[in-house]
């Protein structure tokens, strides 16, 4: 006969972890905190670059930090929350801008790329933290750099072509001005992420615990 208190399928009583971990209040809080961090970094005074005046800001630092600290799902969710806040009118974009009008501006491609950048950086960060305990700063730097080069810069160039009417060559030249600053921000994001994961080794969940 079965005992009076039956175990629930997938519960810890069976000795096995649930197949899928649901988000709890801690996850939601982390998403909200990183969305606020991205907003704070975005509204800091930037340096206008090129004829279009698209500024260099610390916004991408927050985006990549969200990915390599929170992982792909929560990192992308934090960026999406930040974008949603800006698109409904809150002045959280660079220059205290907000509203759907930013999607018609020259920086629209960069904004669209941000959730993808956090997703890619987070996926690569999980691989790094799961498989190695050495050279993590360098490997996470490469993860952030890859996310930037695969998502932010291509979509940024596309946005310059569509919204600013630049030919491909000119859009690439304008975009290239942001590469040196991005390299510095990628390195900073990697260094901060390693420190955070050292202090909170289970922050990325069970998938990354094997490397701790």
FIGU-748451 format. One record per residue (C-alpha): x negated, y negated, z. Coordinates in steps of 0.1 Angstrom, whole numbers, padded with zeros to 4 digits, always signed. Each point is the difference from the previous one (the first is absolute). Example, Ala and Ser with C-alpha at 12.3 -4.5 7.8 and 13.67 -1.06 7.14 Angstrom:
2
-0123+0045+0078
-0014-0034-0007
END
This chain:
212
+0000+0000+0000
-0010-0036-0006
-0009-0021+0030
+0026-0026+0010
-0022-0029-0011
-0009+0006-0036
-0031-0017-0015
+0006-0025-0027
-0016+0008-0033
-0032-0019-0005
-0002-0012+0037
-0031+0003+0021
+0016+0029+0019
-0008+0022-0029
-0037-0008+0002
+0001-0017-0034
+0001-0037-0008
+0030-0014-0019
-0003+0001-0037
+0004-0037-0003
-0007-0026+0026
+0027-0026+0003
-0010-0036+0006
+0004-0012+0036
+0000-0034+0016
-0038-0001+0000
-0001+0005-0038
+0026-0027-0005
-0019-0024+0023
-0033+0006-0019
+0017-0007-0033
+0014-0032+0014
-0033-0011+0015
-0019+0006-0032
+0026-0018-0020
-0004-0030+0023
-0038+0003-0002
+0001-0002-0039
+0023-0030+0003
-0024-0017+0024
-0030+0006-0022
+0019-0011-0031
+0010-0034+0013
-0035-0009+0011
-0014-0027-0022
-0014+0016-0032
-0026-0012-0026
+0016-0008-0034
-0019+0017-0028
+0001-0006-0038
+0023-0021-0021
+0032+0015+0014
-0010-0006+0036
+0009+0035+0013
-0018-0001+0034
-0024+0024+0016
+0016+0009+0033
-0003+0027+0027
+0033+0015-0011
-0016+0030-0017
-0020+0007+0031
+0033+0006+0019
+0014+0021-0028
-0030+0024-0001
-0002+0001+0038
+0036+0011+0001
-0009+0029-0023
-0032+0012+0016
+0012-0005+0036
+0036+0012-0002
-0003+0024-0029
+0018+0000-0034
+0037+0002+0011
+0000-0025+0029
-0026-0022-0017
+0021-0003-0031
+0031-0006+0021
-0017-0028+0019
-0008-0017-0033
+0035+0005-0014
+0014-0015+0032
-0023-0030-0004
+0011-0004-0037
+0036+0003+0009
-0003-0027+0026
-0016-0023-0025
+0024+0007-0028
+0031-0008+0021
-0015-0034+0006
-0023+0001+0031
-0031-0021-0007
-0025+0029+0005
-0017-0001-0034
-0031-0021-0007
+0006-0037+0004
+0030+0006+0022
+0020+0011-0030
+0030+0024-0001
+0029+0010-0022
+0004+0019-0032
-0016-0029-0019
-0035+0013+0008
+0007+0029-0024
-0001-0026-0028
-0034-0013+0011
-0035+0010-0011
-0006+0020+0032
+0030+0022-0004
-0020+0030-0013
-0022+0000+0031
+0031+0000+0023
+0016+0029-0019
-0033+0019+0003
-0003-0003+0037
+0022+0030+0011
-0018+0022-0025
-0033-0012+0013
+0009+0009+0036
+0013+0034-0012
-0032+0009-0019
-0023-0013+0027
+0020+0020+0026
-0001+0032-0019
-0037-0003-0005
-0005-0009+0037
+0018+0031+0011
-0023+0021-0022
-0031-0017+0015
+0011+0003+0036
+0011+0035-0004
-0032+0013-0017
-0029-0018+0015
-0013-0018+0031
-0030-0015-0018
-0004-0030-0022
+0036-0010+0007
-0005-0038-0004
-0015+0006-0034
+0026+0025-0011
+0029-0022+0012
-0016-0029-0018
+0001+0020-0032
+0036+0009+0007
+0009-0036+0004
-0020-0010-0031
+0016+0028-0021
+0035-0012+0012
-0009-0035-0011
-0014+0009-0034
+0028+0025-0008
+0030-0021+0011
-0006-0036+0010
-0022-0012-0028
+0017+0018-0029
+0035-0012+0010
-0014-0034+0009
-0014-0003-0035
+0034+0011-0014
+0017-0027+0020
-0023-0026-0013
+0007+0010-0035
+0038+0002+0004
+0007-0030+0023
-0029-0023-0010
-0002+0009-0036
-0037+0008+0000
-0016+0023-0025
-0016+0031+0014
-0035-0013-0002
+0008-0032+0019
+0021+0019+0026
-0029+0023+0007
-0024-0030+0004
+0024-0017+0024
+0005+0033+0020
-0038+0006+0001
-0004-0030+0023
+0018+0019+0027
-0023+0031-0001
-0028-0012+0023
+0024-0011+0027
+0018+0033-0003
-0032+0020+0005
-0006-0019+0033
+0036+0006+0011
-0002+0037-0009
-0031+0004+0021
+0016-0019+0029
+0032+0021-0002
-0021+0032+0001
-0020-0011+0030
+0031-0010+0019
+0018+0032-0009
-0029+0022+0013
+0001-0019+0033
+0038+0004+0003
-0001+0037-0008
-0028+0006+0024
+0021-0016+0028
+0032+0017-0012
-0010+0032-0016
+0036+0013-0005
+0013-0031-0016
+0003+0016-0034
+0017+0031+0014
-0007+0037-0002
-0013-0002-0035
-0031-0019+0010
-0006+0016+0034
-0023+0026-0013
-0027-0026-0007
+0000-0013+0036
END
